[in-house]
């Protein structure tokens, strides 16, 4: 059945966050089961239940108008989405007629298979990759980069403390790039113009890293590695939550061959971020062991927390420490650059603190 309602833009963003929350709630830790993030990072056994994921659709067209009956059915089925005005996509100007509590956005052109998921029999949802492209028209560049970290990370924003839930990534930077390529090729073959926001989306992708485990980790990565002209410290891009291998000698000595590290460079230089959310006791013990063993293996670890992220002087110290760790030269910023850095950091912190 062709979709007669298409959810896009901020409403699609919210829908995918709801999906992440439902996946997180489907299998909460109980009876000795590890928390979901621990399973995602460390365990390769039983897969995570993804029953809350919408089904993929082979639809390639946005409906020309909104079917009011299908919209009413969707609102009954998805009351969380109905709580605010929905942003709906239509492909015809005539289809932008008034629909109660909805904002109909004109979105024209062809789309490749994989652009939409199905929420119900009559409702389509923009895919995570298409949602990212649509949000390139809505968000400032730095907030778009932050949203990309969410789509490609182990978290979804939520209203309850600590402001997010851990869940499997919805997509990856590579998959977004591949989707944008397919969309551009399709439009070119059909003599259609490039979609709005394509250039902004491609530029943002160059600064997005997969596997951030929290909004704060994403902000730390951005603040440290975005170019100075964008308000960052301009350090090399870090890998997030990837495995760092110990030397053979350390592996024999300590009985472990690797650790998952928050931020790492060149497979061995590490920054650990202690988030404002409370970590379970086993994770705190793991982090302390990680720091001790890595240091004993000749790999000093830079540590920081939210209080350091929030204060310019302390954040400068963290950046200086990482700069030295990487064998680079620290250059004191002028007044303009220092102001850009403060603005970026404060903007990102304020954004992730919104509920």
Protein Blocks (a to p, Z undefined) as FASTA:
>chain_A
ZZfbdcehjllmmmmmmmmmmmmmmmcceehiacfklmmmmpccbccdfklpccddfbfb
dcfbdcfklmmmmmmmmmmlmmpccddddfbfklmcccehiacdddedjddehiaccfbl
klccddfklmmmmmmmmpcfklmmmmmmmmmmcbdcdfbdehiacdddfbdfklmmmmmm
mmmmmmmmnopacdehklmmmmmmmmccehiabfklmmmmmmmmmcfknopaoiacddeh
iacdddfklmmmnopabdcdfbdcehlaccddddfbdcdfklmmmmmmmmmmmmmnopac
ddddfklmmpmklmmmmmmmmmmmnopacddddfklmmmmmmmmmmmmmmmmpZZ
